[in-house]
């Protein structure tokens, strides 16, 4: 169901500007960070991993979302370069 929903949303998402995509990624990161102790407990139960590991993975994931948002805002992914050749 999630894959179908993502496929259905993609045509609209791909028309968004880089700034709007960055805002979207920041919103995802904020939601991930806002997941409380119940989330950590559930993931621990499902994976048998310790809470510290889950909290670290959550922080890493939201951090990556924010990093990708920064890349979108800077425009690095376009690969444009300005050659400032010396005269």
Protein Blocks (a to p, Z undefined) as FASTA:
>chain_A
ZZmmmmmmmmmmmmpcfklmmmmmmmmmmmmmmpcfklmmmmmmmnopafklmmmmmmmm
mmmmmmmmmmmmnommnopacddddZZ
